[in-house]
Amino acid sequence: MTALRYFFGTLWVLFVWLMVAVIVGFIMLLVFPPDGGGNVVVGIGLDWRNLPGTILGFFAARQSWRTHVKRPSAKPPQSNPQ
């Protein structure tokens, strides 16, 4: 069960990282359009337009990994005094 949790956690981390990097990259293109109308590849990279998305995507993916791989905690039984 743990190996399966790590496998799907890794796939989810890659998905989250890529999606955050692409979304932030498109926002950066809207704010800072390229000079001369050239094509810009949006995604994970070290270009100055892609760097914020790459960094934010890394932090979002790291947080996603922690929540996805963590074992569910056993909740104590709740008492309902009436």
Protein Blocks (a to p, Z undefined) as FASTA:
>chain_A
ZZmmmmmmmmmmmmmmmmmmmmmmmmmmmmmccehhiacdedddfbfklmmmmmmmmmmm
mmmmmmmmpccdddddddddZZ
